[in-house]
Amino acid sequence: MTGRTPLGPARVSAALKLRRACWNVAWLLLYRFSPTPLFAWRRLVLRTFGARIGAPAWPYPRVRVWAPWNLSMAPYSCLANDVDCYCVAAVSLAEHVTVSQYSYLCTASHDVRDPAMPLVVAPIRIERDAWIAADVFVGPGVRVGTGAVIAARATITRDIAPWSIQAGNPAREIGTRPSFERGPDGAPC
């Protein structure tokens, strides 16, 4: 599996298990039930556990983050309610990226060619101005190009070209959108 790193049971240390347990408690007590407008509070909680998050970025309260230390959100990026960010490897959202509700960002799988089926991981990168619509699956090692749009319920298992519109399972290009740049105020120009 090209570009994927094996991560067998020997690599899951007691320290990682403890760190994950602490995060799960913090997520439940400090993050999950925070009122929706308290984005700054949730950014602080995520940063406390090692996330790299620009302000403003909008992590919603019902986002499930597996390991915040593997999450990077640039300014003006958004993880909507009910997104599952299974970030065993790095998940990186560039500026003005939106990941809509019920989407699943999955950085881990298993090598089915090996009888032991070891866990393999690969990062996900979503480039600026991309939109991942509702209930999309984004698989390990995927790079979503600048300005790309992934239609609702699509399945993405390969890199996506910039400014393309993708739909289906597996996703196929169904069109393109015009490219644009942002001005100093952040507005498209």
Secondary structure as the mmCIF struct_conf table of DSSP 4:
data_model
#
loop_
_struct_conf.conf_type_id
_struct_conf.id
_struct_conf.beg_label_comp_id
_struct_conf.beg_label_asym_id
_struct_conf.beg_label_seq_id
_struct_conf.end_label_comp_id
_struct_conf.end_label_asym_id
_struct_conf.end_label_seq_id
TURN_TY1_P TURN_TY1_P1 THR A 2 GLY A 3
STRN STRN1 THR A 5 PRO A 6
HELX_RH_3T_P HELX_RH_3T_P1 PRO A 9 ARG A 11
BEND BEND1 VAL A 12 VAL A 12
HELX_RH_AL_P HELX_RH_AL_P1 ALA A 14 ALA A 26
HELX_RH_PI_P HELX_RH_PI_P1 TRP A 27 TYR A 31
TURN_TY1_P TURN_TY1_P2 ARG A 32 PHE A 33
BEND BEND2 SER A 34 SER A 34
TURN_TY1_P TURN_TY1_P3 THR A 36 PRO A 37
HELX_RH_AL_P HELX_RH_AL_P2 PHE A 39 THR A 48
TURN_TY1_P TURN_TY1_P4 PHE A 49 GLY A 50
STRN STRN2 ARG A 52 ILE A 53
BEND BEND3 ALA A 55 PRO A 56
STRN STRN3 TRP A 58 PRO A 59
TURN_TY1_P TURN_TY1_P5 PRO A 61 ARG A 62
STRN STRN4 ARG A 64 VAL A 65
BEND BEND4 TRP A 66 TRP A 66
HELX_RH_3T_P HELX_RH_3T_P2 PRO A 68 ASN A 70
STRN STRN5 LEU A 71 MET A 73
TURN_TY1_P TURN_TY1_P6 PRO A 75 TYR A 76
STRN STRN6 CYS A 78 LEU A 79
TURN_TY1_P TURN_TY1_P7 ASN A 81 ASP A 82
STRN STRN7 ASP A 84 TYR A 86
BEND BEND5 VAL A 88 ALA A 89
STRN STRN8 VAL A 91 LEU A 93
TURN_TY1_P TURN_TY1_P8 GLU A 95 HIS A 96
STRN STRN9 THR A 98 VAL A 99
TURN_TY1_P TURN_TY1_P9 GLN A 101 TYR A 102
STRN STRN10 TYR A 104 CYS A 106
STRN STRN11 ALA A 108 HIS A 110
TURN_TY1_P TURN_TY1_P10 VAL A 112 ARG A 113
BEND BEND6 ASP A 114 ASP A 114
TURN_TY1_P TURN_TY1_P11 PRO A 115 ALA A 116
STRN STRN12 LEU A 119 VAL A 121
STRN STRN13 ILE A 124 ILE A 126
TURN_TY1_P TURN_TY1_P12 ARG A 128 ASP A 129
STRN STRN14 TRP A 131 ILE A 132
TURN_TY1_P TURN_TY1_P13 ALA A 134 ASP A 135
STRN STRN15 PHE A 137 VAL A 138
TURN_TY1_P TURN_TY1_P14 PRO A 140 GLY A 141
STRN STRN16 ARG A 143 VAL A 144
HELX_LH_PP_P HELX_LH_PP_P1 GLY A 145 GLY A 145
TURN_TY1_P TURN_TY1_P15 THR A 146 GLY A 147
STRN STRN17 VAL A 149 ILE A 150
TURN_TY1_P TURN_TY1_P16 ALA A 152 ARG A 153
STRN STRN18 THR A 155 ILE A 156
BEND BEND7 ARG A 158 ARG A 158
STRN STRN19 ILE A 160 ILE A 160
TURN_TY1_P TURN_TY1_P17 PRO A 162 TRP A 163
STRN STRN20 SER A 164 ALA A 167
TURN_TY1_P TURN_TY1_P18 GLY A 168 ALA A 171
STRN STRN21 ARG A 172 THR A 176
STRN STRN22 ARG A 182 ARG A 182
TURN_TY1_P TURN_TY1_P19 PRO A 184 ASP A 185
BEND BEND8 GLY A 186 GLY A 186
STRN STRN23 PRO A 188 PRO A 188
#
